Amino acid sequence: MTSPAGRGPLALAALASAAVPGLDPVSVEPVAGGTGARYDVALVQDAEHRRWVIRCPRSAAASAQLEQSSALTALLARRLLLSVPVVKGWVALPEGGRAAVHHYLAGRPVELELLGPGPGLTASLGRAVASVHNLDVAIYDEAGAATYDAEAYRSRRLADLDRAAATGRVPTGLLARWESQLEDVGRWRYKPTATVGRLTGEQVLVGEDEQGELVVRGLLGWEDARVADPADDLAEVVGRLEPDALDTFMEAYAHTRVDRPDRHLLERARLSYEMTLVRQMMAAVAAGDLDRAEEHAAAMRRLEQQTGSPDEADDTSAGAPATSGAAPAGASPAAGLADLDDDQQLDDQQLDNLVDEPVHVDVTDVDEIGQTQPLEAGPTGEEPHGSAEPGSGPVRG
């Protein structure tokens, strides 16, 4: 299937009305997708002042992911104390596949870099992630989510790195360190775990509890959910939190987990965060965008300079305490990644074609949401979250 390029807000509102009986649209907010977006998304308000999100897939692959993730969130809604998007209506598309409509989930995204130590939002995030990792993997099996054992997952990561190395763009020192970590089988002994896939701050919905304290209220972005390495969900946390904030997160996470976190969890999470550059570079290569591929390669060279030699990095990583967020050789892996603009991030469809691995797409993949527009109008606005309160910014700690 191939959808019409960029369905407009009026068309999306009409589809939403067809999907949910009694949904009479009175206003619609178009949601702008980034480069390579696989969904047309809009926020619709009906005559009863209810707000809905409609997501319309642009490809067969996106349609399949929407179906699978919706099956999973329908099961999770009864098992998690966190809010998740649950589809309330479907509508068939002329080109094949279906568009889905779910209730708007109130909340604001969080800027991970600005989370601080101590009880509060950072600890709440640790407990929220742990609650997902405590889920019975049979739920994921029932929903048809992918399952990978530790050895298969390690082998896939190593194969991804080998393909990237073949381009000649991965610095030799960084390549040697990453290969050493991937080939160290002892680091990859973990129990396959229910995961979100790769959790980011944009997927986290934050609100106030009864005491007025900020807490995590919901999670978006379940298209990449799988039974695999729990380190995947910690990659952004490890890469972006300051060490003392990471200690708070890990303490809350460990206390909430049913199973004790394995001793190499943070090492794998740090590796996954650093190797984001590899995935982004390979996506650019697949798209034929050599300028962008070189930008990612340059970021990898800076990361190599900041993290030191492979021997130094391994020594530092091996000696780090279990809850320390410090990167090898005293440098943060975020340093190389931070040099990239938002519009230079991973194109999921290209990566999916390249490495044959489930990827993350949801309403958090959109760049901006605007103020509510009349149904006959619809310019895109400036709120960067599919279920954030219009006009509110991300939570900063």
Number of C-alpha atoms within 10 A of each C-alpha: 15 12 19 11 8 16 16 15 26 20 12 24 29 14 22 30 20 17 21 18 10 11 21 19 22 16 22 28 28 27 32 25 19 17 15 14 21 26 28 24 32 30 28 32 24 18 12 11 13 13 20 24 27 28 26 29 26 24 18 17 16 22 21 15 22 24 19 19 24 22 19 22 25 16 15 21 14 11 14 16 13 16 19 24 24 21 21 15 18 21 17 14 14 11 13 15 24 21 26 26 27 22 19 20 22 17 25 28 29 23 18 25 18 15 25 22 19 13 12 17 25 28 24 20 26 24 22 23 23 25 20 22 24 16 18 13 18 12 18 25 15 11 18 15 22 15 19 15 16 19 13 12 16 21 13 17 17 17 13 17 20 14 14 18 15 9 11 10 19 24 17 15 17 22 19 15 20 20 16 14 20 20 14 11 12 10 17 21 17 19 15 18 23 27 28 25 23 24 23 22 21 23 24 28 26 24 18 13 11 6 6 8 10 17 18 27 22 23 26 25 24 26 25 21 26 25 24 23 27 28 27 22 24 26 25 23 29 33 27 25 24 20 18 17 26 25 22 23 29 27 15 21 24 17 14 18 18 13 12 10 19 16 14 17 21 27 25 22 23 26 21 23 25 25 21 18 25 24 23 23 31 29 25 24 20 16 16 11 13 13 11 20 23 15 18 28 22 18 21 27 18 17 22 22 15 18 22 18 18 22 14 14 20 19 13 17 21 13 10 16 13 17 20 18 26 22 23 24 18 14 16 22 25 19 18 23 21 11 14 15 8 10 10 17 20 20 23 22 21 19 22 15 13 16 17 11 13 20 19 21 21 22 25 22 25 22 21 18 27 21 17 20 20 13 16 10 14 20 15 19 19 16 22 26 28 30 29 23 19 20 13 14 16 21 20 13 15
